Amino acid sequence: MPMPPRFPFLRLSDVNAPYRDEMAEAMLRVLDSGYYIGGPELERFERMLAEACDAQYAVGCTNGLDALRLIFRAYKELGMLKDGDEVIVPANTYVASILAVTDNNLTPVFVEPDNRTLNLDTSLIDRHITPRTRAILTVHLYGRTCWDAILADAARRHNLIVVEDNAQAIGARSNAPGLFGSHITGGLGHAGAFSFYPTKNIGALGDAGAVVTHDAELAKAIRALRNYGSDRQYHNIYKGLNCRLDPMKAAVLAVKLPHTDAENALRRERAALYDRLITNPLIEKPLWVEDSSCVWHQYVVRVAERDAFRKYLADNGVETAIHYAVPPHLQPCYREYAGLSLPVTCAIADSVVSLPITRTTQIDDIPAICDIINDWGSTI
C-alpha cells in the first residue's frame, strides 16, 4: 500500500474540523424539527446568502449544475430566451458551465480566455455577438472575478442577460460595479449560480447549490421549477424538476457561510506565499492581485512538461491536481464543436497544475513545497 503524500492536496475532514461541533448541533436541530424538505433552516440560509451577495433573492437547489440549468430554464419559461438562442461562454471552463446551456437547447458561443487571468477575455465579446445572441455566461474560474466595465457595457448595449457561474468564487469582489450596484460575485449580473460541492471554499456535506438574483419574477419561477414546477401543492405551472436543497445541508451551510471571508483569507495567505517563494523560471505563476477580486479556490500554475512535473512533485511528497485537462469543446459529448480553433484554451488545458492551497496545507508547509518546486528542472 503506497504511503500517503507528505503534502496532500486536500482532506475534507481538515476543512470541516473547525465547524464540527456547530455543524453537529445544526444537524440535530434539523433532526428534531421534523422539517426534512423546505422549512425554516432552508429559508434562513437563503436569506443569509442573498444578503452576503448584496442581492434580494436566493433559492437553494441540489447542486451548481442544477443552479445554472434552473436559471436558463426559468428565463425560457418567462419568455426571455428560446430554443437556439446564443449564449456567449468562456471556452476555458469546467464542462458543467456548457452542459447547462445545451441542456436548455441554447447554443454556446465559445470565446477564448485571457492568457493571464485564464478567464473569458472580455475584449473579445463584441466580435462574437450576432443577432441571435441573448446572454453572456461569465465564469469566475479558480476564484478569480471575471467582471469589468467592458462586459457590463456589452450587456447593456446589446440588452443581454448576464448569468454568473460563481461555483468557485464565493465572497470574491469586483472592482467594477455590477449591473445592480453589487460588487460581490453572484450579485453582479442578472442571476448567479453557486456550487457548494464539498471541495469549494464553502462546501456542504455532499452536493448543494443555489441561485442568487435581484429579479423577483425569476426567483419565483426558479422556486417553482425546483419543486416539480409547482407554485402551490398539486398545482404545476411548469413541467418542472426535483432540484430542492434539503434543510440538513442548508443548516450546515448556514454555519459555514459567515466564515467565508476567513476561509478566503486563509487561501489568500497561502497564495501570497506561493507567489513570493516560487522563483523557478520554468513555472508560470497565476496573476497576483492584492485585493479580494480573487479568493483562490485553486492556485494554478502552468508548466510545459506537466506530466513530468507532477510526477516529480509526487515523488517528493507533493500531491497536485489538474483543473481541467480537457476543455469542453473537446469532450466526446461535444463532438460538434471539436473543429473549433481555440488555441489559447488548448494551451491552458495542456499546462495547468493546481497546487495545495486549503487548510490541509499548513502555512509552514508552503516554503518546503516551494523549495521542491524551485528545484524542478535542476536535474533534467
TORSE-973260 format. One record per residue (C-alpha): residue in three letters; x, y negated, z; residue number from 1. Coordinates in Angstrom, 3 decimals. Example, Ala and Ser with C-alpha at 12.3 -4.5 7.8 and 13.67 -1.06 7.14 Angstrom:
! TORSE-973260
(ala; (12.300; 4.500; 7.800); 1)
(ser; (13.670; 1.060; 7.140); 2)
***
This chain:
! TORSE-973260
(met; (0.000; 0.000; 0.000); 1)
(pro; (1.533; -3.376; -1.028); 2)
(met; (2.470; -5.861; 1.662); 3)
(pro; (0.215; -8.940; 1.901); 4)
(pro; (1.803; -12.097; 0.477); 5)
(arg; (3.741; -14.333; 2.835); 6)
(phe; (1.805; -17.318; 1.458); 7)
(pro; (-1.704; -16.109; 0.499); 8)
(phe; (-3.788; -18.208; -1.863); 9)
(leu; (-6.923; -18.190; 0.283); 10)
(arg; (-8.537; -16.378; 3.219); 11)
(leu; (-12.146; -17.402; 3.714); 12)
(ser; (-12.035; -16.380; 7.368); 13)
(asp; (-9.440; -19.160; 7.891); 14)
(val; (-11.650; -21.671; 6.115); 15)
(asn; (-14.680; -20.927; 8.296); 16)
(ala; (-12.856; -20.396; 11.598); 17)
(pro; (-13.220; -23.999; 12.871); 18)
(tyr; (-17.009; -23.823; 12.424); 19)
(arg; (-17.620; -20.250; 13.534); 20)
(asp; (-19.431; -20.924; 16.800); 21)
(glu; (-21.582; -23.719; 15.421); 22)
(met; (-22.435; -21.634; 12.349); 23)
(ala; (-23.445; -18.688; 14.527); 24)
(glu; (-25.672; -20.976; 16.587); 25)
(ala; (-27.294; -22.328; 13.418); 26)
(met; (-27.945; -18.833; 12.061); 27)
(leu; (-29.512; -17.740; 15.324); 28)
(arg; (-31.703; -20.851; 15.208); 29)
(val; (-32.982; -19.770; 11.787); 30)
(leu; (-33.486; -16.204; 13.001); 31)
(asp; (-35.546; -17.384; 15.952); 32)
(ser; (-37.513; -19.941; 13.912); 33)
(gly; (-39.276; -17.416; 11.678); 34)
(tyr; (-38.684; -19.644; 8.630); 35)
(tyr; (-36.764; -17.493; 6.164); 36)
(ile; (-37.907; -19.234; 2.968); 37)
(gly; (-38.024; -23.019; 2.973); 38)
(gly; (-38.684; -24.751; 6.264); 39)
(pro; (-37.008; -27.434; 8.390); 40)
(glu; (-33.388; -26.213; 8.088); 41)
(leu; (-33.504; -26.442; 4.294); 42)
(glu; (-35.222; -29.818; 4.370); 43)
(arg; (-32.643; -31.137; 6.835); 44)
(phe; (-29.752; -30.045; 4.648); 45)
(glu; (-31.341; -31.588; 1.563); 46)
(arg; (-31.717; -34.926; 3.365); 47)
(met; (-28.104; -34.801; 4.531); 48)
(leu; (-26.796; -34.042; 1.042); 49)
(ala; (-28.802; -36.800; -0.623); 50)
(glu; (-27.568; -39.314; 1.939); 51)
(ala; (-23.964; -38.145; 1.501); 52)
(cys; (-24.215; -38.940; -2.235); 53)
(asp; (-25.988; -42.295; -1.834); 54)
(ala; (-28.927; -40.781; -3.694); 55)
(gln; (-32.613; -40.417; -2.987); 56)
(tyr; (-33.263; -36.727; -3.502); 57)
(ala; (-31.565; -33.353; -3.114); 58)
(val; (-33.027; -29.961; -3.981); 59)
(gly; (-31.340; -26.789; -2.750); 60)
(cys; (-31.095; -23.788; -5.075); 61)
(thr; (-29.381; -20.434; -5.447); 62)
(asn; (-26.023; -21.442; -6.965); 63)
(gly; (-24.183; -24.004; -9.051); 64)
(leu; (-25.100; -22.488; -12.409); 65)
(asp; (-28.775; -22.489; -11.486); 66)
(ala; (-28.455; -26.118; -10.367); 67)
(leu; (-27.295; -27.052; -13.868); 68)
(arg; (-29.877; -24.799; -15.529); 69)
(leu; (-32.665; -26.363; -13.495); 70)
(ile; (-31.600; -29.895; -14.396); 71)
(phe; (-31.648; -29.280; -18.145); 72)
(arg; (-34.842; -27.224; -17.888); 73)
(ala; (-36.580; -29.976; -15.908); 74)
(tyr; (-35.619; -32.593; -18.483); 75)
(lys; (-37.158; -30.377; -21.169); 76)
(glu; (-40.360; -29.919; -19.175); 77)
(leu; (-40.535; -33.700; -18.719); 78)
(gly; (-40.207; -34.209; -22.477); 79)
(met; (-36.797; -35.878; -22.331); 80)
(leu; (-34.915; -33.018; -24.038); 81)
(lys; (-35.963; -30.466; -26.626); 82)
(asp; (-34.517; -27.370; -28.280); 83)
(gly; (-31.486; -28.152; -30.421); 84)
(asp; (-30.618; -31.464; -28.790); 85)
(glu; (-26.881; -32.027; -28.467); 86)
(val; (-25.050; -32.364; -25.157); 87)
(ile; (-21.507; -33.774; -25.019); 88)
(val; (-19.475; -31.317; -22.908); 89)
(pro; (-15.808; -31.056; -21.898); 90)
(ala; (-14.019; -28.273; -23.751); 91)
(asn; (-11.822; -27.655; -20.701); 92)
(thr; (-14.163; -26.333; -18.029); 93)
(tyr; (-15.482; -23.167; -16.436); 94)
(val; (-17.885; -21.275; -18.666); 95)
(ala; (-20.846; -21.934; -16.325); 96)
(ser; (-20.966; -25.545; -17.500); 97)
(ile; (-21.657; -24.386; -21.050); 98)
(leu; (-23.920; -21.490; -20.072); 99)
(ala; (-26.366; -23.961; -18.520); 100)
(val; (-26.563; -25.888; -21.804); 101)
(thr; (-27.038; -22.929; -24.124); 102)
(asp; (-29.422; -21.182; -21.708); 103)
(asn; (-31.790; -24.078; -22.372); 104)
(asn; (-31.433; -23.836; -26.164); 105)
(leu; (-29.403; -27.034; -26.248); 106)
(thr; (-26.300; -27.454; -28.359); 107)
(pro; (-22.929; -28.101; -26.669); 108)
(val; (-20.608; -30.512; -28.465); 109)
(phe; (-17.092; -29.802; -27.212); 110)
(val; (-14.803; -32.770; -26.509); 111)
(glu; (-11.098; -32.401; -25.777); 112)
(pro; (-9.701; -33.282; -22.335); 113)
(asp; (-7.249; -35.988; -21.394); 114)
(asn; (-3.868; -34.261; -21.206); 115)
(arg; (-3.029; -35.826; -17.828); 116)
(thr; (-6.312; -35.630; -15.919); 117)
(leu; (-7.449; -32.374; -17.650); 118)
(asn; (-10.968; -33.854; -17.573); 119)
(leu; (-13.083; -34.911; -20.531); 120)
(asp; (-11.348; -37.691; -22.481); 121)
(thr; (-13.984; -40.405; -22.297); 122)
(ser; (-12.330; -42.371; -25.115); 123)
(leu; (-13.464; -39.596; -27.492); 124)
(ile; (-17.165; -39.673; -26.574); 125)
(asp; (-18.334; -42.170; -29.183); 126)
(arg; (-16.874; -40.289; -32.138); 127)
(his; (-18.831; -37.158; -31.148); 128)
(ile; (-22.221; -38.843; -30.833); 129)
(thr; (-24.756; -38.057; -33.565); 130)
(pro; (-28.476; -38.810; -33.993); 131)
(arg; (-29.152; -35.550; -32.110); 132)
(thr; (-27.076; -36.434; -29.019); 133)
(arg; (-29.237; -36.754; -25.940); 134)
(ala; (-26.971; -36.109; -22.944); 135)
(ile; (-23.450; -36.024; -21.540); 136)
(leu; (-22.310; -33.329; -19.135); 137)
(thr; (-19.335; -34.622; -17.171); 138)
(val; (-17.363; -32.115; -15.084); 139)
(his; (-15.222; -33.248; -12.143); 140)
(leu; (-12.723; -30.443; -12.702); 141)
(tyr; (-10.412; -29.323; -9.877); 142)
(gly; (-11.918; -32.047; -7.668); 143)
(arg; (-10.856; -34.995; -9.865); 144)
(thr; (-13.559; -37.545; -10.631); 145)
(cys; (-14.457; -37.778; -14.306); 146)
(trp; (-16.210; -41.116; -14.460); 147)
(asp; (-15.284; -44.541; -15.785); 148)
(ala; (-16.729; -47.627; -17.442); 149)
(ile; (-16.310; -46.058; -20.893); 150)
(leu; (-18.540; -43.098; -20.046); 151)
(ala; (-21.134; -45.279; -18.311); 152)
(asp; (-21.172; -47.739; -21.236); 153)
(ala; (-21.623; -44.955; -23.795); 154)
(ala; (-24.543; -43.568; -21.792); 155)
(arg; (-26.240; -46.963; -21.616); 156)
(arg; (-25.647; -47.917; -25.275); 157)
(his; (-26.910; -44.601; -26.605); 158)
(asn; (-29.601; -44.056; -23.957); 159)
(leu; (-28.091; -40.735; -22.893); 160)
(ile; (-28.876; -38.606; -19.855); 161)
(val; (-25.756; -38.080; -17.727); 162)
(val; (-25.535; -34.810; -15.814); 163)
(glu; (-22.635; -34.224; -13.416); 164)
(asp; (-21.171; -30.801; -12.830); 165)
(asn; (-19.979; -31.522; -9.310); 166)
(ala; (-19.219; -27.929; -8.378); 167)
(gln; (-15.626; -28.755; -7.426); 168)
(ala; (-15.639; -32.364; -6.235); 169)
(ile; (-17.985; -32.816; -3.297); 170)
(gly; (-17.059; -36.016; -1.459); 171)
(ala; (-14.934; -37.475; -4.254); 172)
(arg; (-15.419; -41.135; -5.118); 173)
(ser; (-15.296; -43.042; -8.368); 174)
(asn; (-13.524; -46.362; -8.688); 175)
(ala; (-16.186; -47.386; -11.214); 176)
(pro; (-19.813; -47.600; -10.048); 177)
(gly; (-22.332; -45.025; -11.162); 178)
(leu; (-25.451; -45.774; -13.149); 179)
(phe; (-27.430; -46.402; -9.956); 180)
(gly; (-24.719; -48.039; -7.843); 181)
(ser; (-23.353; -44.992; -6.024); 182)
(his; (-19.602; -44.379; -6.157); 183)
(ile; (-19.865; -40.777; -4.916); 184)
(thr; (-19.728; -37.805; -7.276); 185)
(gly; (-23.071; -36.123; -7.666); 186)
(gly; (-24.757; -39.509; -7.392); 187)
(leu; (-23.032; -41.216; -10.323); 188)
(gly; (-25.278; -40.104; -13.181); 189)
(his; (-28.932; -39.221; -13.532); 190)
(ala; (-28.507; -35.833; -11.843); 191)
(gly; (-25.664; -33.911; -10.210); 192)
(ala; (-25.253; -30.159; -9.770); 193)
(phe; (-23.424; -28.740; -6.739); 194)
(ser; (-21.973; -25.330; -6.081); 195)
(phe; (-21.389; -24.110; -2.543); 196)
(tyr; (-19.687; -20.887; -3.597); 197)
(pro; (-17.591; -19.746; -0.602); 198)
(thr; (-14.278; -20.940; -2.100); 199)
(lys; (-15.448; -24.539; -2.649); 200)
(asn; (-14.300; -27.413; -0.424); 201)
(ile; (-17.619; -26.980; 1.388); 202)
(gly; (-18.713; -23.382; 0.920); 203)
(ala; (-21.661; -21.290; 2.016); 204)
(leu; (-21.665; -17.710; 3.245); 205)
(gly; (-22.493; -16.433; -0.224); 206)
(asp; (-23.783; -18.229; -3.310); 207)
(ala; (-25.609; -21.521; -2.912); 208)
(gly; (-26.196; -24.699; -4.893); 209)
(ala; (-28.142; -27.929; -5.064); 210)
(val; (-29.262; -30.742; -7.349); 211)
(val; (-28.948; -34.410; -6.396); 212)
(thr; (-30.808; -37.143; -8.249); 213)
(his; (-32.186; -40.673; -7.995); 214)
(asp; (-35.280; -39.678; -10.015); 215)
(ala; (-38.403; -38.703; -8.069); 216)
(glu; (-40.080; -37.038; -11.066); 217)
(leu; (-37.000; -34.973; -11.854); 218)
(ala; (-36.686; -33.855; -8.226); 219)
(lys; (-40.364; -32.908; -8.189); 220)
(ala; (-40.001; -30.852; -11.374); 221)
(ile; (-36.904; -29.053; -10.067); 222)
(arg; (-38.621; -28.242; -6.772); 223)
(ala; (-41.428; -26.618; -8.736); 224)
(leu; (-39.150; -24.829; -11.214); 225)
(arg; (-37.021; -23.255; -8.470); 226)
(asn; (-40.188; -21.777; -6.923); 227)
(tyr; (-41.830; -19.913; -9.811); 228)
(gly; (-42.885; -23.215; -11.391); 229)
(ser; (-45.473; -23.884; -8.694); 230)
(asp; (-46.362; -27.264; -7.247); 231)
(arg; (-48.506; -25.551; -4.617); 232)
(gln; (-49.228; -21.973; -3.661); 233)
(tyr; (-50.591; -19.868; -6.526); 234)
(his; (-50.671; -22.887; -8.860); 235)
(asn; (-47.950; -22.671; -11.503); 236)
(ile; (-47.476; -25.761; -13.646); 237)
(tyr; (-44.285; -24.400; -15.313); 238)
(lys; (-43.061; -20.964; -16.359); 239)
(gly; (-40.583; -21.167; -13.538); 240)
(leu; (-37.830; -19.237; -11.837); 241)
(asn; (-36.963; -17.977; -8.370); 242)
(cys; (-33.930; -20.132; -7.563); 243)
(arg; (-34.528; -21.115; -3.930); 244)
(leu; (-31.818; -21.850; -1.382); 245)
(asp; (-32.563; -19.821; 1.722); 246)
(pro; (-32.585; -21.605; 5.092); 247)
(met; (-29.831; -19.413; 6.580); 248)
(lys; (-27.327; -20.727; 4.042); 249)
(ala; (-28.757; -24.232; 4.313); 250)
(ala; (-28.247; -24.211; 8.092); 251)
(val; (-24.612; -23.120; 7.670); 252)
(leu; (-24.022; -25.807; 5.047); 253)
(ala; (-25.560; -28.422; 7.338); 254)
(val; (-22.887; -27.507; 9.896); 255)
(lys; (-20.046; -27.943; 7.412); 256)
(leu; (-21.298; -30.903; 5.354); 257)
(pro; (-20.414; -33.606; 7.954); 258)
(his; (-16.811; -32.347; 7.791); 259)
(thr; (-16.463; -32.947; 4.047); 260)
(asp; (-14.085; -35.894; 4.420); 261)
(ala; (-11.918; -33.983; 6.903); 262)
(glu; (-11.749; -30.904; 4.659); 263)
(asn; (-10.852; -33.066; 1.673); 264)
(ala; (-8.207; -34.919; 3.691); 265)
(leu; (-6.625; -31.578; 4.596); 266)
(arg; (-6.288; -30.706; 0.928); 267)
(arg; (-5.044; -34.186; 0.064); 268)
(glu; (-2.297; -33.845; 2.670); 269)
(arg; (-1.103; -30.614; 1.090); 270)
(ala; (-1.349; -32.044; -2.423); 271)
(ala; (0.737; -35.062; -1.387); 272)
(leu; (3.485; -32.790; -0.092); 273)
(tyr; (3.485; -30.770; -3.299); 274)
(asp; (3.674; -33.980; -5.303); 275)
(arg; (6.629; -35.242; -3.272); 276)
(leu; (8.580; -31.997; -2.890); 277)
(ile; (8.211; -30.273; -6.278); 278)
(thr; (11.159; -31.560; -8.301); 279)
(asn; (11.645; -28.772; -10.823); 280)
(pro; (11.559; -30.310; -14.341); 281)
(leu; (10.061; -27.078; -15.693); 282)
(ile; (6.903; -27.711; -13.639); 283)
(glu; (4.370; -30.319; -14.754); 284)
(lys; (2.583; -31.624; -11.678); 285)
(pro; (-1.008; -32.905; -11.754); 286)
(leu; (-1.567; -36.641; -11.980); 287)
(trp; (-1.270; -38.029; -8.462); 288)
(val; (-3.773; -40.531; -7.049); 289)
(glu; (-3.564; -42.181; -3.649); 290)
(asp; (-7.304; -42.725; -3.295); 291)
(ser; (-10.254; -40.367; -2.824); 292)
(ser; (-11.035; -40.050; -6.536); 293)
(cys; (-9.595; -36.532; -6.297); 294)
(val; (-10.438; -34.104; -3.493); 295)
(trp; (-8.013; -31.390; -4.701); 296)
(his; (-10.304; -28.416; -4.977); 297)
(gln; (-7.319; -26.920; -6.762); 298)
(tyr; (-3.713; -28.086; -7.075); 299)
(val; (-2.983; -27.126; -10.664); 300)
(val; (0.497; -27.282; -12.181); 301)
(arg; (1.422; -26.452; -15.771); 302)
(val; (4.261; -24.098; -16.712); 303)
(ala; (5.349; -22.961; -20.169); 304)
(glu; (6.327; -19.436; -19.060); 305)
(arg; (3.274; -18.890; -16.903); 306)
(asp; (3.309; -15.119; -16.538); 307)
(ala; (6.991; -15.055; -15.604); 308)
(phe; (6.490; -17.966; -13.204); 309)
(arg; (3.586; -16.287; -11.436); 310)
(lys; (5.490; -13.016; -11.159); 311)
(tyr; (8.466; -14.882; -9.710); 312)
(leu; (6.238; -16.568; -7.139); 313)
(ala; (4.517; -13.288; -6.272); 314)
(asp; (7.897; -11.590; -5.855); 315)
(asn; (8.759; -14.347; -3.396); 316)
(gly; (5.523; -14.062; -1.443); 317)
(val; (3.517; -16.908; -3.010); 318)
(glu; (0.054; -15.945; -4.228); 319)
(thr; (-1.402; -18.020; -7.075); 320)
(ala; (-4.474; -18.105; -9.338); 321)
(ile; (-5.441; -19.319; -12.802); 322)
(his; (-8.347; -21.729; -13.358); 323)
(tyr; (-9.026; -20.961; -16.220); 324)
(ala; (-7.176; -18.675; -18.633); 325)
(val; (-9.790; -18.593; -21.431); 326)
(pro; (-11.743; -21.741; -22.403); 327)
(pro; (-15.490; -21.392; -23.040); 328)
(his; (-15.315; -21.685; -26.828); 329)
(leu; (-13.007; -18.634; -26.957); 330)
(gln; (-15.148; -16.425; -24.723); 331)
(pro; (-16.694; -13.415; -26.506); 332)
(cys; (-20.206; -14.714; -25.769); 333)
(tyr; (-19.483; -17.890; -27.783); 334)
(arg; (-18.131; -16.410; -30.982); 335)
(glu; (-19.939; -19.103; -32.958); 336)
(tyr; (-17.515; -21.697; -31.550); 337)
(ala; (-14.310; -19.667; -31.863); 338)
(gly; (-13.281; -21.527; -35.014); 339)
(leu; (-13.241; -24.945; -33.343); 340)
(ser; (-9.895; -26.732; -33.311); 341)
(leu; (-9.289; -27.678; -29.680); 342)
(pro; (-5.504; -27.623; -29.308); 343)
(val; (-5.300; -29.643; -26.074); 344)
(thr; (-7.813; -27.368; -24.392); 345)
(cys; (-5.989; -24.231; -25.520); 346)
(ala; (-2.601; -25.575; -24.427); 347)
(ile; (-4.008; -26.292; -20.964); 348)
(ala; (-5.588; -22.832; -20.701); 349)
(asp; (-2.255; -21.230; -21.610); 350)
(ser; (-0.229; -23.071; -18.962); 351)
(val; (-2.237; -23.800; -15.802); 352)
(val; (-1.370; -22.260; -12.427); 353)
(ser; (-3.191; -23.009; -9.174); 354)
(leu; (-1.071; -23.201; -6.024); 355)
(pro; (-2.344; -22.521; -2.477); 356)
(ile; (-3.945; -25.650; -1.006); 357)
(thr; (-6.557; -24.636; 1.600); 358)
(arg; (-6.159; -24.469; 5.367); 359)
(thr; (-4.992; -20.866; 4.843); 360)
(thr; (-1.682; -22.502; 3.862); 361)
(gln; (-0.232; -24.272; 6.870); 362)
(ile; (1.219; -27.707; 6.237); 363)
(asp; (4.609; -26.414; 7.377); 364)
(asp; (4.424; -23.727; 4.659); 365)
(ile; (4.407; -26.249; 1.821); 366)
(pro; (8.160; -27.118; 1.951); 367)
(ala; (9.043; -23.409; 1.809); 368)
(ile; (6.728; -22.885; -1.174); 369)
(cys; (8.238; -25.918; -2.899); 370)
(asp; (11.780; -24.613; -2.319); 371)
(ile; (10.772; -21.394; -4.058); 372)
(ile; (9.166; -23.349; -6.922); 373)
(asn; (12.212; -25.591; -7.306); 374)
(asp; (14.457; -22.527; -7.670); 375)
(trp; (12.390; -21.260; -10.593); 376)
(gly; (14.461; -21.141; -13.740); 377)
(ser; (17.821; -21.294; -11.995); 378)
(thr; (18.482; -17.649; -12.819); 379)
(ile; (16.739; -17.337; -16.186); 380)
***
